[in-house]
Each structure stands twice: as structure tokens, then as C-alpha cells.
Amino acid sequence: MSSLFPALADGGPAAGRPALRFGGRSLTYGELAAAAAPVAGAVRGARRVAVWATPALETAVAVTAALLAGVTVVPLNPKSGAGELGHILSDSAPDLVLAAPGQDLPEALAGLARLDVDPADRAPGPFPGDLAGDGADDEDPALVVYTSGTTGPPKGALIPRRAIAATLDALADAWQWTGDDVLVHGLPLFHVHGLVLGVLGPLRRGGSVRHLGRFTTEGVARELNGGATMLFGVPTMYHRVAEALPAEPELVRALAGARLLVSGSAALPVHDHERIAAATGRRVIERYGMTETLMLCSSRWTPPDPRPGVRADGEARPGTVGVPLPGVELRLVEEDGSPVAAYDGETVGEVQVRGPNLFTGYLNRPDATAGAFTADGWFRTGDMAVRDADGSVRLVGRKATDLIKSGGYKIGAGEIENALLEHPGVREAAVTGEPDADLGERIVAWVVPSSPGAPPTLDELAGHVAARLAPHKRPRVLHHLAALPRNDMGKIMKRALRHD
């Protein structure tokens, strides 16, 4: 197979080009190859390695090195609670964990062999051996990324090398993404958006990435005004950008001069679209994907009109996620699985997809894998959408009611409910989402207290959940109820829960 990172493999003109920058620390392509060499040599032959995925240079070097060695990477969220982390480690069974020197790791990792990744520890000369992955096949898993479902613990999606290459090359086609582009973002590195698109994307193109560490509008303005050409973010970030624009002229100038602004992981509210466009003359491009599929759709970028003062951003229309990417087959189906009658911008159907961008299955979950695909090989996304006559897709919601999108994260209600039920003050619990101007959705807990006279507080339950799962999964609103509404089968009827 060909290398995922041609710019690292050639050892020629690209060697002196900037590759990675995290704060004040950076590596050229030549330095990245040299820093990855000893790590790749140490992990070569392992079946699977975990990476403690902090937003730092060490994470990018560790993941790059493992992929160069043909080894599967399991990115670990540093904010995971003990229960969630324990499940992921038990399920994926990594041979060792890669982390920055001196990084404190939780007790759950104590029994796992550790390899410190120091970007300053570099092999002399060019990277030794085959940069195509030491004989790895296109179908071999590059990543196991854990994704929350509506019930039960997270499932590990097996993402093959083929899917990464296909997605990144399709985005390069849609966005005219080249080695001349400099990407800035502040996304976490333990999921697809920040890691695959935000780090592996620039490296595959031979371009560079500047990671903010922590997202701030000041950081965005500084980097875009300092030569960066692209910005990736989630709606929460773009909401904060839209809020800041009236008081930050440098931010207005930065966004106006950017080549490409991309939002993903959840729908960007039309109000924020319009505020950004009005202030900067630029429209944010939305794309659509999920862990199991990587990227499916995007608006296409077209270069600015050569006439002074005229710009064009392809078909970036608020409320749409563009058209299917090259190589992606997409259809909308009715409840019975039959195709929708018309792509008229009104008829709603479930999104199903096929293509080289798809995952190969869920680790250790043949039942879940089988249930995710139709008999003829289409992946059931669970998303509902309409499609215009020109092929543009507009998402309208989830087929189920239990997936919450908050701050760019997809969060399953079931695991939060399970965590709440572990609290001694909770007898019954249900979790839903409700609209939030900043987060997209906020998590709402509906609780029947064990002792009505002394119900648990929101702060108490939020801390309880955050300690077991992750801070972004904590409830932000709490309702105490005498009983949860249930149907004759005992199932909680969430649609009967009202946010008033």
C-alpha cells in the first residue's frame, strides 16, 4: 500500500517545511520523521497501542509513529472517568500506552507497559525502513475510536487505513486542500474531528497544523492573521466567535482573510452563520460525518472571484451539509427501507451510506456490527435528512431520541443514566437534550430521588457523572420527579418529558 504521509516518506524538499506546531513547540517534516523513528521502532510488531491523547505535540508524534509502523492506535480521552477508561482498556487490550514524559496517568493504566514519547529524542538521518506501514494492508485498522451509543458502554469503531486515506483525499478534492494550507484549530485529539481531520489531514497533504491547545478567539485571530489559511471548529466555537466579532476587529480581519472556515460535529445554527457572514463576508462551510463513516458530505470550496471585493465559498448554504464527497454513495430511505420517493427538499428519510470511507465494524461486537449494516451493505447512520434536487443534504434530527450533541461531542444518554443510577440518592433516571445557544444541546437529567425529602442537587450529580465518565457528559439541568412516564412495557417515554 502507499504511505499515509507521502511528505514524510520522500525525505526531499518537504523535510524543511513546517509540519506541527503546538504553542511555542514545533517540528518540520524532517524533524517529525526523526522524532517518530525511535517510537515506530519501539512499537513495531505490537498489535495495538493506546495513546494518552492530550492536545500536545507528543500525541501527534505518537500517533504518526504508530501509523508509520503499521500499528493500530487507540486514542484515550484524558478526561475519561475510571469506569469509561476501564471499559476501553479491557475491550481494546492495548500492548502498551504512549504518553509524554512525566505525564501523570490514572490508576487504570498502572498495569500497562508505558513508552514515553519525547519529540526531542530523534533518530539521526532519514527515517529508516518502509514508511508505508511496514507491510500494513489498506484494510488493516489504523484506529479504534470509541463512540457512545444510546445504551450501554462505548463501542470501539475499527477505522481502516483505507478509510483515512479515502476521506482525506476526498476532502482535498472538495476543499482544494493542498500543502500550501496552514490549518489552525483547538480541537481535542481523541476523536475523528481533531485527530484525523485536524492532524492527519495536514500531514497527508504536506501542509501544517497549528494547534491552539485551548480554543480562544484571540488565538484564532493571532494564527489566521499570522499566515494560517484554514480554521476547523465545532458550533460551540463558532458561536463564541460570532459573539466576539463586534468587539474584536482583529478577529473580523482574521476570518475575512481566511481561505476556508469549516464547522462540524453538529449543526451550526443559522443565526451564527449569518452573524459571521455579515461581519466578515465569509460563510462557514459545514461538513457531515461520524466516527464510523469519517466524512460523508461537505459544501465544496471555490476560489474567490478575481474581481475586487467579490468572494465565493462554493455552495455553503446555512442549514445544509453540502453534497456527498467523491466515492461516497448516499441514499435516504423510508421506515421500511425503501428509497424515498423524491429528493424535493421536503421528504424526510434515514441517511444510509456506502463507500471506502466506512469503518469495518465494532471491536468485539459482531452483533452491533451486523445490526449497523443492511443486507446489501449500506451503513445505517440513524440520522434523518432531506435532500434537494441538486443533491444537497439537510439533516433534520436523529432517528432515535437518545443521542445528544453538546459542545461538538456526541453523547449517549444511556451511559449517563447508568452513571446517575449508581448514585445512592437516585432511584430512577432519564437523560435528554435541550437546545443551548452555546453548546448546541445541554444535558438534562430527570431524576426520581431515593428520598424525596432530601433530593440530590445538580452540583452533586454533575460531579458524580463527571468523575465516572467525562466532564462534558455531566448534566447541566436537573428536574426532580415523583415518577418517570412509562408505557405499558415499562419503557420510559422521553417524549413526555417537557422542558418547561
N, C-alpha and C positions, 0 to 999 in steps of 0.2 A: 504494500500500500504506500501511498505518498505521505509525506510528512504533514502533520497538522500545522507545523510552523516553518514554512519554507525560508523565511528570513533568518531563522536560527541555523538552518541547515547549510546555507551557501557559504558562510564564512567569508564572504566577499564584501561588496560595497555596503551592505546593511550593518556590518559589525560596529560601525561608529555611530549609527543612528540611535536616538533615544528610544527606549522600549518602555520602561516603567518608571513612574515617579510617585512616591508616597511621601507627602510633606517635603522635607528637605533631603530625602534619600532617593537616589535614582540609579538606574542601570541602563547602559547601552545594550544593544543586541549582543555584542561581543562579550560584555561583562555578564549578561544574563546566561549565555551559553556556558561561560566558565564557572559561574556560581551554581548552575544546575548540574554540571558534570559530576561532582562528588556525590550529590544527593541521588542522582539517577543511578550511579554505580552502586550505592548502598542499598537501594530498594529493588534493583533489578532482580527478577526471579520471585518477588513477593506476589501473592495472589491479589491482595487488596491492602491499601493503606488508608488510614484516617488522617485528615489534615485539620488541625485546630485553626479554623478559618477566621482569624481576626482580620480587620481591614488594614493589612500591613504588607510590606514588601516580602516578608518571609512566606506568607501564604501564597503569593503569586509565584515565587521561586519554587516552592514545594510542589504545587500543582503542576507547573510546567515541567519540572524534572520528572515527576512520576509518569506523566503522559509521554514524555520522551522515552522513558524506559519501558513503555507498554504496560504499565501497572494501573489498575483501577483505583480511583480516588473516591473516598467517602468524606465530603466536606462536613465538618461538625460546627454547629451553631454555638459560639462561646456563651450564649445566654441561655442555652437549654437547661431545664431543670434536671434533677437527678433521675427522675423516673423516665423522662423522654430520652435522655442521653443513654441510660442503661439499656433501654429497648433497642436503640440504634446500634449500640456496640454489640449486643447479643445477637441481633439479627444479621448484621453485616460481617461480624467476626474478622476485623482487620488484623493483619500480622503485626503492625506497629503504628504508632502515631507520630506525625511530623509536627513540630512546633518550633517557635522562636526560642533561642537560648534564654534561659531564665524565666520563661513563661510559666506561671503557676497553672497547673492543670487540676481538675477536680478529682475527687477520690475514685470516681467511676473508671478513670483511666489509669489508676495506680498499678494494675496488674499487666498493663500493656507495654511492650518494648517501645522505647522512645528514641527518635532521631532528631537532634537539634539541627535546624536549618539556619545557617549563618550566611547571608549574601556576601559577606567579606571573605569567606572561605572559597577560593576559586582555583580551579584546575588550570595549570599553565597550558597555553596554546589553544588550538581549536578543540571543540567538543569531540571526544573520541567516540568512534563507533557509528552506528546507524541511527540517525535522528528520526526515522520513520516509526519508531516504537519497538525496536528490537524484534522485528518479525510479527508484531501485532497485526491482527486482521481487522478489516473495516467493521466487522460485526462484533468484535470484542468490546466489552463495556469499558468506556472511558471514565464514567462517573456513576456512583449510586447516590442519587439525591432523594432525600426523604420528604415526602409530601403528605400533608394532612388530608384525610378523607372526612366524611361526615360522621363516621363512627369508628371507634377503636383507635389503636395506636397508628403512628405514621407508617406509610409503606415506602419501601426503597425502590425508586424507579431506576431501572438499568438503562443508561443512556449510552449507546454505542458510539465509537469514534466516527462512524459514518454519519450519524445524525448531527454531530457538532460541525463537521466539515460542510455538510449539505446546507444547514441553517445559516452558517456564517457566510457561505458563498452566495446564497440566495439573498441575504440582506445586503451584501456588497453590490449585487445587481440592482436591487430596489433603491438603495440609497446612494449609489455611486461612491461607495466607501473604498478608499484607497490608502496606500501607505503614506500619503501626504496628510492624512487626517490625524488630528490630536483630540482624543476623547477625554472629557472631564466628567466625573461622577463621584457620588458619595454613597454608593450602594453597598450593602453587605455582600460578603464573598462566599456565603454558604448556600446560595441558591442560583438558579439559572440566570436571572437578570444581571446580577453583579458579577458573577464569575464567568459564565460562558460568553455573554454578550460584552460585558464590561472589561474583561481582562483577556480572555482567549480571542475575542474578536479583533482587537487591535493587533495582537501578536500574529494572528494568521494573515493579516493584511500587510504586515511590516510597518505599521504605524506605531503610535504611542498612546499611553493612557496616563492621565494624571488623576490620582485618587485623592479626594479631599480628606479622607479619614472620617470626619464628621461633616455632614451636609450643612452648609451655611450659604446664605445668599451672597455674603461678602466673598466667600471662597469661589463661588461660581463667577462673580464679576471679575475677580482677580485673574482667574485662569483663562476665561474667554477673552478678556482684554489683553492677556499675555500670550496669545497665539493659539489657544485651543480652538478647534473648529466645530466640535460636536458636544452636546450635553445629553446624557441619559438620566432619567429620573422617574419617580412614581408620582401619582397625582397629589399626594401629600406634599411633596417637594415643590411641585409646580403651583400648588395653592399658596404656599409660603412665598414663592417668587411673585405671584400675582399680587399678594398683599403688600409686598415690599416695594414694588415698582414705583408708586407715586413719590416715595421719599428717597429713592436711591437712583440718581441719574446715571451712575456708573454701571448699575445693573441693566438699565434700559439700553445703554450703549453696547454692553456686552452681548445681550441677547439679539439686538438688532444686527450685530456683526457676525453672529454665529452662522455656520453653514447649515447645521441640522440640529433641531431640538426634538427629542424623542421621549414620549411618555409611554409607560406600560405597567403591567401587573394589575391594573384595574382601570375602569373607565375614568377619563378626565372630564370633570364637569364642564358643560358648555360655557358656563359663566366664567370659569378660569381661562378657557380657550380664548374667549372674546376679550377679556381684560388684557391678556398678554399680547394678542394681536393688535389691539388698539394702541397699546403703549409702545410696541417695538416694531410693528409692521411684519412680524414673523408669526407663522402659525406652527403650533406644535403638531408633529406627526405622531399618530398613535399606531401601535402595532399590537398584535394579538397572539398569545401563545400560552403555554402552560408547561409544567415540568415534564410531563410525559411526551409532549409534542415538540418541545422547543418552540420555534416561531412558525406561525401559520399564515398570518396576513400582515400587511402593512400598506399604508399610503406610500406612493412612490415619490421620490425626490426628483425635481427637475432643476437645472441650474437657473440662477437669476437671469431675468431679461436684461440684455445688454444696454437697453435704454436707461438713462439716468433715473434713479428713483423708483424703478419698477422691479419687483421681486416676484418670484413664483416658488411655491413649495409643493409642486405636484398636485395631487388631489387630497390634500389634508383638510378634510371636512369635519367639523366638530360632531361628535357622536358616532362616527364611523371608524372602523379599524382598517380601512382600505380593502385591497383585493388579495386573494391567495398568492403567496410567494411562488416563484418558479419551482416546479417539481411537486407542489402541494395540490392534491385533489381535495376539494371541499364540497360537501352536499348538506342540504337541510332536509330532515325527514320528519314525518308525522309521528304520532304516538305509536302507530302500528308498524313503523319502519319504512313506510312507502315515501318516495320523494315528495316534497311539497309541490303543489300544482303549478306555482308560478313564482318567479323572482320579481316581485312587484313592489318591494319596499314595505309591504304590509303583512304578508303571510309569514307567520312565525313557525319555525321548526328547530329541532335539535341539530347542533353542528356535529357532523361526523367527518373524519378526515383520513386520508391515506397519503403516504409519501415517505421519502428517505429520511425525513426529519423525526420519525417516530421512535419512541423507546422500544425495547424488545420485551419488556414485561416487568412485573414486580418481583423483587428478590424474595425467594422462599414463599411466594404466594401464587401458585398456579391457578387457584380458584379465582382470585381477584383479576389475574391476567386474562383468563378466559372470559370473565364477565365484562371486561373492558372493551372487547372487540366483537363485532358482528361476525356471522359465519363467513362472510365474504371479505373479511379483513379490514373493515373500517373501524377506526377508534371512536368510541362514544365519548365525547367531551363532557356531556352534561350541561353545556351552555346552550341557551336559546338565543336565536338571532333571526333577523330578516335580511333579505338580500335584494339590492336594487338591480335593475335591468343591466346596468353596466358592470355588475359583478361585485360592487362594494358591499361589505358586510357590516351590519349594525347589531351589536349584542344587546339583548333586552333582559337578560337575567339568567339565573340558574334553573335547571330542571328541578333540582331539589331545593329545599329551603334551608339547608344546614351548612352551607359554605359561606363564610364571612370574609370579605376583603377589607382589610383595615391597615392603613399606612403602607400599602403595597404588598402586604402579606396575605396569603390565602390561608384561612384558619378554619379548621373543622370544629363545629360546635360540640361534637360527641366527646372529644378528649377533654374539653373544658368542663363539660358536665360531669365526666368521670372524676376529674380533679375536685370539683366542688363537693361531690358526694363523699369524698374522703374526709371532709371537714366535719367534726362532731356536731356542729351547730346546724348542719344541713340535712333535712330528711328527704327532700325531693328537689330536683333542679332541672331547669331548661335554659338553653342559651340561644339567643337570636342576635341579629344585627339590626341596627337602625342607622339612618343617614347621619353623617357627620361632615361638616364643611371642611375640616382639616384632614381627617383620616379616611374619608370616603364612607366608611361604616365604623361604628363603635360597637363594642361587645356589650350586650345587655344580659344580665343574669336574672332569672326568675326563680326565686327560692321559697320553698316551704320550710320554715325553721323547725328544728327539732323541739325547741322550747319557744312557743310564741311569745312568752313574756320576756325573753332575752334573745332576740334575733341577732345573728352576726351582722356586723357592719360592712359597708362596701370596702373600706380600707383593709379590714381583716381578711375578707375573701379575696381581694385583689392580691394581697401579699401571699396568701396561701397558694393561689394559682401560679403566680409568677415564680415562686420557689420550686414548683413541681414541673412546670412546662417552660415558659419563657415570658419575659415581661410584656411583650406585645400581645400575649394571649390573655392578659388579665381583664376581667370585666371593668367597665368604666361607668356602668349604670346598674343599680340594683333595685329590684322590686320584691317585696315580701308578699306572699300569697298564702291564703288558707289552704288552697288545693290547686293543683295544675289541671287544666282542662284535658280530659282524655276521652277517646272514643270507646266503643263497646269492646274493642280488643285490648284496651288498656294503653294504647299508644297516645303520647302527648300530642295534642292538636295545636301546633305552634301558630297556625294562622289565627287562632282565637286569642292569642296574647296580643294585647294592644299597647302601643307606646304612647299612652296619654296619662 
